[in-house]
Amino acid sequence: MERENSVKRLIDTLKDDDELVQLQAMGLLEEVGEPAVDPLIEALDNEDKNIRKGAVRVLGNIKAERAIEPLIQSLSDPNKWVRRETSGALANIGDPAVEPLINVLNHGDWRVRGGAAWALGKIGNKKAVDPLIKSMKDESGFVRGGAAWALSRVGDEKADEPLKEALNDKSSFVRRVAENYLKKV
């Protein structure tokens, strides 16, 4: 009971205006580890964006696999900083997050698809190559950019042709990623 109360107080501290205090609370929550996972998952629905962002970061840093699905939901968070942190947290969890991330490459929200593509690039698992190639045709430049970057990081030769085609993409970022990748091959 004492640990549970301490964890809840630490989570509440994540909304402090002082970023150093937030970082210290995150560090202490990471030290708690597994016993903090359930309260951190609950905190993903908190109204305070700093609590959500801090909870996401801690879950990623402790590689909480049972938090993958709730984190996938956080890719839809209304706050862009929480979404970015979520992409990084899922990448930190690594290979166990690959299939759920691949599954949301078809999500209706471009921000979710893009966050998934970026996370897959950070993980670098070759299982994601074909779905990422498909994402190179997405209507959103953010998604295409994430997919291009992810493919350039995974480094599979199947990505060569789609990245060559990306040299003509309407997004300058996608073109730049493709150019940089093709210079290396």
Secondary structure, 3 states (H helix, E strand, C coil): CHHHHHHHHHHHHCCCCCHHHHHHHHHHHHHHCHHHHHHHHHHCCCCCHHHHHHHHHHHHHCCCHHHHHHHHHHCCCCCHHHHHHHHHHHHHHCHHHHHHHHHHHHCCCHHHHHHHHHHHHHHCCHHHHHHHHHHCCCCCHHHHHHHHHHHHHHCCHHHHHHHHHHHHCCCHHHHHHHHHHHHHC
